[in-house]
Amino acid sequence: MQEVSLSDYNLKTKVYLGVLVCLSLAVLGFASFQLTEFSARQFLVLGVALAVSAFANQHQVRIPKTASSFSVQEVIVFWGILWLGVPGGIVLAASASLARFAIVQRNRVQWLFGVFANLCATFLAGNVFYLAMRQFAGYQINFLADEAMPWQWVVAAVGLMAVAHYFLTGVLNFVFFYLEDQYSPDELWRVAFSRPGLGYILSFAGIFLIHGSFLEFGLPFGLVVLPIVVVGHLAHRFHIKRLEQKTREIGEASRIHLATVEVLATAIDARDQVGVGHVRRTQIYAVGVGKILGLSDNEIHALNTGALLHDIGKLAVPDHILNKPGRLTPAEMEKTKIHASVGASILEKVNFSYPVVPTVKYHHECWDGSGYPEGLKGQEIPLTARILAVADAYDTLRGARPYRAAISRENARKFLINGAGTQFDPKIVDVFMRNLKKFESAVESENLAYAKDDDTDVISLIHNSGDDSRSYVEQIKRANREVFTLYELARIFSSSLNLEETFSLFTEKIGELVPFDTCIIYLLDETGSEAKAVYAEGNNANALLHRTVRPGEGATGYVLKKRQPVCNVNPGLDFSFCQLEFVQEYSAMASLPLIADEKLLGAVSLYSCHLENYEDEHLRLLETVSRIASDAISKSIYHAETETRALTDPMTGLPNARSLQLQFDKEIARADRNGTRFQVLMLDLDGFKAVNDTFGHKAGDKLLRELSKVMRGQLRDYDFLARYAGDEFVAIIPETDEVSIEELSTRIEKSVKDFVLPIGDGRFARVGISIGAASYPSNGGSLDQIIIAADKAMYNVKALRKRLQAQESERLEEQKQKLAPKPVETPKPIPVRPTEPVAVGSEDLIPDQNSENFVVELDESHIISSAIN
């Protein structure tokens, strides 16, 4: 039972109640004193009346087609005043109030106030009646009883008595509510005089019916009335119990029905990655606003059911759209809009007796007419749909979705306020904002409060066993997340050709499905004898990257050898062949082979520091992802090999002319962006044709490969060297001046000059090299322009060297003619700088600078690094 407490009332109210209690006690004292003068007959009448009052006042009859109700309290009290005087009426009023205690639902303090007010009003009303009788009829009596009186005086006096009772009760109520300051002035009068006048009119008529019956049949009529009242009371109680039982049964059936609807609606929302509680919170908001606005019962029922079923039409929207993490395309957005119409079509089959269908169908209409499905505007939109729109929008914003994180409470409020008058009904937004705290308290009382703003919504796709009542929602969300993840994986893999991007995406998607602390992808080499860690993600990734595993070594090696997955073996087995301190951190591992078209590509291994074991579900998901990824990796490997062949010279392994063009474009973009310059070298091997002619093309090819390595060794890591054509090479040297280019050219010239290729049988091959340089942007803006400039510089070197060679030959010839008395064999020209020897043939052709028979081909070695005139 609710306790009586005055702590919630102010001091004025407490004083007022104290005064009223004192007056009531005085009235009861007056009545008790007057009862001492009652005769036995009067006590018998009072006893029967008290018994009838005790039973009859436990019931209240609602007047049909009105909001009023009728109680026999006033009838019995007024009858008691007529037959037993003012004291009898006061006693019956106290009895009636006590009888009504069991059915009182409101505050007990207010009930006590009603008792005291009724006693005071009864005292005043009784005295008004007998005062009127003295004034109208001149009768000096204290109770009317069965005295014969003119009816017109009795009717007038009873009317005044009823008016006095009604008026004083209203005034006492007015003062009470006024002191509490609970209502506005306009509401104060309505609440204070809330007792309906129709009830008093019926009480007025009932008084004369009962009074006339007693006058006609005498007091024994009361002995007939008493058993009728008792039997009626018992029959009513029996009926009420039966009715309560049926009501409970109907209520339970309704509860089960609504609970079933809520569970199914929650399951539907789980497909959209919406957490448990969305439909229930939306229901609390919508029904709360509806009650504040005074909607009818049917409209409240429509909000109650519509809030649960407003997203049922999403069954017609594909999962990959509902779960898409990014912005929807216009076509996808149009597809989602059908859920309102589809939901209404589904619900039309139910034939609800209240307006659920329009509530669901139009809850995405906007106040300014820009919504869907029919573009309704303003008051054209059903009120229940407008309420549901606000409730749904707020709760949707507060929860996390695949395409965004949860919105804070303040930002969600700002969104509704900014949308008032455009997207939402401004009146409903105002009501919602003013009562939001109350709604949120109701949400919290059902343990449906939102996660904190700094919480993250991370969903594991592995079931965590337990008795969590929300687990079915999480299971549905995991199932749909898995489907969408695999769909996204297949879609992205189908468009990914870059091997590094494929590895990164593979590990990212694994992380969404299966927990790990370290993930390593191994690929077998061409011989299948060794697998290399080509990609690592997570803890210790840098230390584990590039490590190699042979088939049969450790857990991953076993997977490579047997082509079978392993799970929950000791992770240390994979690291027993290397000295790594951190291997003790790992407590569980799983490894699967990567197979595409029956070809073993490698393996993927997961290591965890937190899991004791990987579950079967983990392995199932990993196998599913690995099958999809294996095809993508195979395709990426093939594409990488194809791309490499397309951009690589097959003989030397250097980039080819096509790759040169791509690199040149990159260097131009970098130079333009940074305001820098770069140099291009044209390198031409001298005497290479003689090597091919003398030793054959195989020897010439081998010489090209070796000289490519020699020249590459003189360049920096970020310099670029390509085979341009035949025995010509092109180097791109970024951020280098002319002095550095000359030094670099000298080093290349010397390294090529010093290189000797053994042919066999004591034979060797050597070539020289000529180098020309050009600068970007000084010598041109395109590759062709720069190559022409560098090529021309190189041939100028060749021309200059030929002139120097001719001049030196003439000088030597003249000198020998002067010294020799007779004609001698013409010696070979002596090399002068810059010259570069080319020796082709057997060992006898190897230059010997101490022999008079040493003959070489003068070759170009000057470097021209300036622009060509």
PyMOL commands that set and color helices and strands:
alter all, ss='L'
color gray80, all
select helices_A, chain A and resi 11-35+40-56+73-103+108-136+151-180+185-192+197-217+220-271+278-292+297-309+312-316+319-322+330-336+338-348+356-361+378-380+383-398+409-419+426-434+436-445+471-495+499-513+541-544+554-562+571-575+581-585+616-647+657-674+688-695+697-713+738-754+783-819+843-845
alter helices_A, ss='H'
color red, helices_A
select strands_A, chain A and resi 61-62+69-70+518-524+531-538+548-549+566-567+588-596+599-608+678-686+720-725+728-734+757-760+763-765+768-776+840-841
alter strands_A, ss='S'
color yellow, strands_A
deselect
rebuild
show_as cartoon
